[in-house]
């Protein structure tokens, strides 16, 4: 296991110490958990950003779904006859 030094501000150190005692866990354990969660959140954010970039590129290519098709699909949710997701249109008008 690698060792890294971290300087904690007083406003982080004091609550960390309190939480460590309350949970009967080491500060190192809590810091590792916090960093692990942060890294996982960043991975999700990176994935969302990539999805956004792909969606923008598709929109620039004119690959869109008509508003009417989306509304019909959403309106079918919760009914006995749920529609399939609408197909992408290749014309830039979105209709």
C-alpha positions as CSV (number, residue, x, y, z in Angstrom):
1,X,0.0,0.0,0.0
2,X,1.3,3.4,-0.9
3,X,1.8,6.1,1.6
4,X,0.8,9.7,0.9
5,X,1.0,12.7,3.3
6,X,-1.9,15.1,3.4
7,X,-2.2,18.4,5.1
8,X,-5.6,18.9,6.4
9,X,-7.1,22.3,7.3
10,X,-8.4,22.7,10.8
11,X,-12.0,22.8,9.5
12,X,-11.5,19.3,8.0
13,X,-9.2,17.8,10.7
14,X,-11.5,18.4,13.7
15,X,-14.7,16.9,12.2
16,X,-12.6,14.0,10.7
17,X,-11.2,13.3,14.2
18,X,-14.8,13.4,15.7
19,X,-16.1,11.1,12.9
20,X,-13.2,8.7,13.3
21,X,-14.0,8.3,17.0
22,X,-17.7,8.1,16.5
23,X,-17.4,5.3,13.8
24,X,-14.5,3.6,15.5
25,X,-12.5,3.9,12.2
26,X,-9.1,5.3,11.6
27,X,-8.8,8.7,9.9
28,X,-6.8,6.9,7.2
29,X,-9.7,4.6,6.5
30,X,-12.2,7.6,6.3
31,X,-9.9,9.5,4.0
32,X,-9.5,6.5,1.7
33,X,-13.2,6.1,1.6
34,X,-13.7,9.8,0.8
35,X,-11.1,9.7,-2.0
36,X,-12.6,6.5,-3.4
37,X,-16.1,8.1,-3.5
38,X,-14.7,11.3,-5.1
39,X,-12.9,9.3,-7.8
40,X,-16.1,7.3,-8.5
41,X,-18.1,10.5,-8.8
42,X,-15.5,12.0,-11.2
43,X,-15.7,8.9,-13.4
44,X,-19.5,9.4,-13.6
45,X,-19.0,13.0,-14.4
46,X,-16.5,12.1,-17.1
47,X,-18.9,9.6,-18.6
48,X,-21.7,12.2,-18.6
49,X,-19.5,14.7,-20.3
50,X,-18.6,12.2,-23.0
51,X,-22.3,11.4,-23.5
52,X,-23.0,15.1,-23.8
53,X,-20.2,15.5,-26.4
54,X,-21.6,12.6,-28.4
55,X,-25.1,14.0,-28.2
56,X,-23.9,17.4,-29.4
57,X,-22.1,15.8,-32.3
58,X,-25.2,13.9,-33.2
59,X,-27.3,17.1,-33.1
60,X,-24.7,18.8,-35.3
61,X,-25.1,15.9,-37.8
62,X,-28.9,16.5,-37.7
63,X,-29.6,13.2,-35.9
64,X,-32.6,14.2,-33.8
65,X,-36.0,12.8,-32.7
66,X,-39.2,14.8,-33.4
67,X,-40.8,16.4,-30.4
68,X,-44.2,14.8,-31.3
69,X,-42.6,11.3,-31.3
70,X,-41.0,11.9,-27.9
71,X,-44.2,13.2,-26.4
72,X,-46.2,10.2,-27.8
73,X,-43.6,7.8,-26.4
74,X,-43.6,9.5,-22.9
75,X,-47.4,9.7,-22.9
76,X,-47.5,5.9,-23.5
77,X,-45.5,5.2,-20.3
78,X,-47.6,3.6,-17.6
79,X,-50.2,2.5,-20.1
80,X,-51.0,-1.0,-21.3
81,X,-49.4,-0.2,-24.7
82,X,-46.0,1.4,-24.1
83,X,-44.5,2.5,-27.4
84,X,-40.9,1.8,-28.5
85,X,-38.4,4.6,-28.2
86,X,-38.7,6.8,-31.2
87,X,-36.3,6.5,-34.1
88,X,-33.7,9.1,-34.8
89,X,-34.4,11.3,-37.8
90,X,-31.6,12.2,-40.1
91,X,-32.9,15.5,-41.3
92,X,-31.8,18.6,-39.3
93,X,-35.3,20.0,-38.9
94,X,-36.1,17.5,-36.1
95,X,-39.6,16.9,-37.5
